[in-house]
Amino acid sequence: MPELPEVETVARLVRPGLVGRRITGAGVAWERSLGGMDARTFRRRVRGATIERVGRRAKWIVIDLKEGESARGHLLCHLRMSGRLHVEPTGTDMGRHERVRIDLDDGKSLFFLDVRKFGRMVFTDDAAESFAGLGPEPLSDEFSSAWFRSALKSRKRRLKPLLLDQTFLAGLGNIYVDEALHASGLHPLRRSDRVPGQKADQLREEIRSVLEEAILREGSSFDTFYRTPEGQPGSYQDQFLVYGRDGKPCRTCGRTLKKIVVAQRGTHLCTRCQPAPRG
Ligand SMILES: [Zn+2]
């Protein structure tokens, strides 16, 4: 499932084809992708708007719309399991997994494709309301050492489920949590309030560097689903230290990597580099 680096990659790659373009129409092949709005209303809300900005919040791609100088709402796209965005000439046959199409004034369209249909392309007037309750962005200044130390202390939860919790920290998923915990030498079952301050700082730095490196490599593609808008796989999977490597030797110490289940998620670790918590 796409996490922060994959979503950031998609936002960056579709941005040049979208910013400044006016929306001339929209086609909806699978209404449920709209998250509850009917296709007619959706088309009416987006038609005539100009795309002002393409960004990201947590695992959402955020497309800000305006009309003249006034805000005209936002398109929020969540890729979930298998969603993809492509900018191609209007009329291109994108196959049977096309769910939503946004037509632009330069003869191209933004296509939202989704094999598994869990993804969303939602129109909203109020993005702030849609994102209320999300934790800070891990690559922002808000994710400071002081904030992280005190947030870990106050939560008293096990690290893996805490880091997956989008209300605690936005954008991380199973892959990058496992990678960051390994790089910091922290066991996924360690309680957050028992992580010493220096270790918390190390975890914070590893979360950032894992995400930054993954963005440089355009994310991770380990199944057939995630591809960039250019149709290419990411390459961060070649760098995985632990994710999906159970049964293989630890790249750090050589011990055979393990897979355990934490909060119903397959969790990959090295029991030597990441010692189990006492008790
Ligand atoms: Zn190891």
Residues whose N, C-alpha, C, O or C-beta is under 5 A from the ligand:
A	BS01	ZN	C250 T252 C253 G254 R255 C270 R272 C273
